Amino acid sequence: MVKGLVAPSLARSPQWPLAFEAAVAREALDLALCWQQTDKDDASEGLYLKVEAQGQVVARYKWVRPSFVQTILDSGSHHSVRPIVPNGLRAGVDLFASCVDKHWPLPALMHVPSSSGICDAE
């Protein structure tokens, strides 16, 4: 049942492989090695679940796709000794904005309740 909840990653654009290769080239890293150490699946890494009761977090769970774990195991090294490929931000994101845009570009989430706060007004 949990596996059926894993959807395409909201953090990867359809062009992510090209952006990945461009980042690897900018950093002058070994492209073949970086691909070997990268999960190529478009699905999200897994699920992070938070259980709340009466407004308090009472439990947290994380489920990771077995194929994601297998990619890590097959990579042949620990992430601490791998070259770092910098992450990118989607077009139009302002990392230093006074309010964070909490709306994903895809309608993948049916309902995500937001916490109340000054930046929640639309």
Buried (B, 14 or more C-beta within 10 A) or exposed (E): EEEEEBEEBEEBBEEBBEBBBEBBEEEEBEEEBBEBBBBEBEBBBBBEEEEEEEEEEEEEEEBBBEEBEEBBEEBEEEEEEBEEBEEBEEEEEEEEEEEEEEEEEEEEEEEEEEEEEEBEEE
